[in-house]
């Protein structure tokens, strides 16, 4: 099978053997925003044409290819959603020479009825967690997702625009004058996490990123780490502090190893525990595509 993790800006393709292992992996800056209307089939041939020519006849796609901006608008599946139901909700698209299916995203509502959506993360969760006991899963990133998962289904999730907020605050506000990239600053990061646990709220805490440089002589590189810790600390405080004890004491982190390490450290500083999902030689998205693909009654 060919599996595609088709994001907003990036595309990853996996050639998956019958044993579920990736025989080949390719990456390209061909996210859905770069694809002209009607051009998705051409991009699939660009990245996997030789695999198709070699006889691959099954293609399973996860992510933003199933959005309104993608190849086909595949309806969201409401939570709680079993992994089998996600696979069953895949929709076909016309493609000469292969059977191509696009997986749905998931939707839910928070405690106050505000909608939440995800596309692609559900496939990573299926690959990393599987049928494990009920647990809390975090996928850090531009739009971090926190999901409660158990017994082969995703019960619900919440989203935090932490990564995007970090980029915007550090590049388009007055805080840009007081931060700069540098080496690791674990103490400054920990100070930001600790500040997030104090009263005053995020909007008040943010101004302190500037004044610590102006009045306390904090370096700009330390200020950047402090901002990171502050934003991640507020995010984690809502999840760990809300004590979703029904999930699990240990958070499972899925994603970029360096970013997951920051979250693991911040969770520990907030009194929780976490482990980073170890893909080994694999990838959570590839594992998820394999798992969901095995539940699809392919025609070929």
C-alpha positions in Angstrom: 0.0 0.0 0.0 1.0 3.6 -0.5 0.2 5.9 2.4 0.2 9.7 2.3 0.3 12.1 5.2 -0.8 15.2 3.3 -0.5 18.3 5.5 -1.1 22.0 4.8 2.5 22.7 3.8 4.2 19.3 3.6 3.6 15.9 2.1 5.0 12.6 3.2 4.7 9.4 1.2 5.2 5.9 2.5 5.6 2.7 0.5 4.3 0.1 3.0 5.0 -3.6 2.7 2.6 -6.4 3.7 4.3 -6.6 7.1 3.4 -3.0 7.8 6.9 -1.7 7.6 7.8 1.3 5.4 10.0 0.2 2.6 10.6 3.7 1.4 9.7 7.2 2.6 9.6 10.5 0.7 9.0 14.1 1.7 8.1 17.1 -0.4 7.0 20.7 0.1 3.8 19.9 -1.6 1.1 20.5 1.0 -2.4 21.2 0.0 -1.8 25.0 -0.1 0.7 24.5 -2.9 -1.6 22.4 -5.1 -3.5 24.1 -7.9 -7.2 23.2 -8.2 -7.5 19.8 -9.9 -3.8 19.1 -9.4 -3.8 16.5 -6.6 -3.7 13.5 -8.9 -0.7 15.0 -10.6 1.1 15.5 -7.3 0.4 11.9 -6.3 2.1 10.8 -9.5 5.0 13.2 -8.9 5.8 11.7 -5.5 4.8 8.0 -6.1 4.6 7.5 -9.8 7.4 4.8 -9.9 5.7 3.0 -7.0 2.4 2.9 -9.0 4.3 1.8 -12.1 5.8 -1.0 -10.0 2.4 -2.4 -9.2 1.1 -0.6 -6.1 -2.7 -0.4 -6.5 -3.8 0.8 -3.0 -3.4 4.4 -1.8 -4.6 5.7 1.5 -4.4 9.4 2.4 -4.7 11.1 5.7 -4.7 14.8 6.5 -5.6 18.0 4.8 -6.2 16.4 1.4 -9.6 15.6 2.9 -10.4 19.2 3.7 -12.4 21.9 1.8 -9.0 23.1 0.4 -8.0 19.5 -0.5 -8.7 16.8 -3.1 -12.1 15.9 -1.7 -14.0 17.4 1.2 -14.5 14.3 3.4 -16.9 14.9 6.2 -15.6 15.0 9.8 -16.5 12.0 12.0 -17.8 12.9 15.4 -16.2 11.7 18.6 -16.1 9.3 20.2 -14.7 7.6 17.1 -13.4 4.1 17.0 -10.4 3.5 14.7 -12.5 1.0 12.7 -15.1 3.7 12.1 -12.4 6.1 10.9 -11.3 3.5 8.3 -14.9 2.8 7.3 -15.5 6.5 6.7 -12.8 6.8 4.1 -14.0 8.1 0.7 -12.8 7.3 -2.8 -11.5 9.7 -5.4 -11.1 9.0 -9.1 -7.6 8.1 -10.1 -6.5 6.0 -13.1 -4.6 2.9 -12.2 -5.1 2.7 -8.5 -7.8 2.7 -5.8 -7.3 5.9 -3.8 -9.2 6.6 -0.5 -9.1 9.6 1.7 -9.6 9.3 5.5 -11.9 11.7 7.4 -10.9 14.1 10.1 -12.5 14.1 13.5 -14.8 16.7 15.2 -15.9 17.2 18.8 -17.1 20.0 21.1 -15.5 21.3 24.3 -17.3 21.5 27.6 -18.9 24.8 26.5 -20.1 23.5 23.2 -17.4 25.2 21.0 -16.5 22.9 18.1 -13.0 21.3 17.7 -11.6 19.6 14.6 -8.5 17.7 13.5 -7.2 16.2 10.3 -4.2 13.9 10.3 -3.6 13.7 14.0 -6.2 10.9 14.4 -4.1 8.7 12.1 -0.9 9.4 14.2 -2.8 8.5 17.3 -4.1 5.3 15.8 -0.5 4.3 15.0 1.1 5.3 18.3 -1.5 4.3 20.8 -3.5 1.5 19.2 -5.8 -0.4 21.6 -3.9 0.6 24.7 -5.7 1.4 28.0 -7.3 4.8 28.4 -4.7 7.6 28.3 -4.1 11.2 27.6 -2.2 11.9 24.3 -0.6 15.2 23.3 0.6 16.1 19.8 2.6 19.3 20.2 2.9 21.7 17.2 1.5 24.8 15.7 -2.0 23.7 16.8 -1.3 21.2 19.7 -3.9 18.5 20.2 -4.7 16.8 23.5 -6.9 13.7 23.1 -8.3 11.2 25.5 -7.9 7.8 23.9 -8.9 4.3 25.0 -10.2 0.9 23.9 -9.4 1.6 20.3 -11.2 4.9 20.0 -10.7 8.6 20.4 -13.1 9.9 22.9 -12.5 13.6 22.5 -9.8 16.3 22.1 -8.8 19.9 22.7 -6.7 22.3 20.6 -4.1 24.9 21.6 -2.6 27.4 19.1 0.6 27.4 21.1 3.2 27.0 18.3 1.5 29.5 16.0 1.1 32.0 18.9 4.9 31.6 19.7 5.8 32.4 16.1 3.4 35.4 15.9 4.3 36.9 19.2 8.0 36.5 18.5 7.8 38.0 15.0 5.0 40.5 14.8 4.7 42.1 18.3 6.8 44.3 20.5 8.2 41.1 22.0 10.2 40.6 18.8 12.6 43.3 20.0 13.5 41.4 23.2 14.0 37.8 21.9 16.4 36.1 19.6 17.4 32.6 18.8 20.2 31.0 20.8 21.4 27.8 22.4 19.3 25.8 24.9 18.2 27.8 27.9 16.6 25.2 30.2 16.6 27.5 33.3 14.8 30.3 31.4 12.3 27.8 29.9 11.6 26.5 33.5 11.1 30.0 34.7 8.5 30.5 32.0 6.7 27.3 32.9 6.7 28.4 36.6 5.4 31.8 35.7 2.4 30.2 33.9 1.4 28.6 37.2 1.2 32.0 38.9 -1.9 34.2 39.0 -2.4 37.0 36.5 -3.3 35.3 33.3 -1.5 34.9 30.0 -2.0 38.4 28.6 -0.5 39.9 31.7 2.3 37.3 31.8 3.3 38.1 28.2 4.3 41.6 28.9 6.9 40.3 31.4 8.8 38.8 28.5 9.8 42.3 27.6 10.2 43.8 31.0 12.5 41.1 32.2 15.0 42.1 29.5 14.5 45.8 30.1 14.7 45.8 33.9 16.3 42.5 35.0 19.0 42.1 32.4 17.7 38.9 31.0 19.4 38.0 27.7 17.4 37.9 24.5 18.0 34.2 23.9 16.9 33.4 27.5 13.8 35.6 26.9 12.9 33.5 23.9 13.1 30.3 26.0 11.1 32.0 28.7 8.3 32.8 26.2 8.3 29.2 25.0 8.0 28.0 28.6 5.3 30.5 29.4 3.1 29.5 26.4 3.7 25.8 26.8 3.2 26.1 30.6 -0.2 27.7 30.1 -1.2 25.0 27.7 -0.1 22.2 30.0 -1.6 23.9 33.0 -5.0 23.7 31.5 -4.7 20.0 30.7 -2.7 18.7 33.7 -4.1 21.2 36.1 -7.6 20.3 35.0 -6.7 16.8 36.2 -8.3 14.7 33.6 -7.6 11.8 36.0 -9.9 9.5 34.2 -7.4 9.4 31.3 -4.0 8.5 32.8 -1.3 9.7 35.0 1.2 9.6 32.2 0.9 11.6 29.0 1.9 10.1 25.7 3.7 12.6 23.4 3.7 12.2 19.7 5.7 14.4 17.3 9.0 16.1 16.7 11.4 14.7 19.2 12.9 18.1 20.3 9.5 19.7 20.8 8.2 16.6 22.6 11.2 16.8 24.9 10.3 20.4 25.8 6.7 19.3 26.6 8.0 16.3 28.6 10.1 18.6 30.7 7.3 21.1 31.2 4.8 18.4 32.2 7.3 17.2 34.8 7.7 20.8 36.1 3.9 20.9 36.4 3.8 17.8 38.5 2.9 15.3 35.8 4.7 12.6 33.9 5.1 11.9 30.2 6.8 9.6 27.8 7.7 10.4 24.2 6.4 7.9 21.7 9.4 6.0 20.3 8.8 5.4 16.6 12.1 3.5 16.3 12.6 3.1 12.5 8.9 3.9 11.8 6.6 6.9 12.0 3.3 7.3 13.9 1.6 8.5 10.7 2.9 5.5 8.7 1.9 3.1 11.5 -1.6 4.7 11.6 -2.1 4.5 7.9 -1.0 0.8 8.1 -3.5 0.1 10.9 -6.4 1.8 9.3 -5.6 0.4 5.9 -5.8 -3.1 7.2 -9.4 -2.5 8.2 -10.5 -1.3 4.7 -12.1 -3.8 2.3 -10.0 -2.9 -0.7 -11.4 -3.9 -4.1 -8.0 -4.8 -5.4 
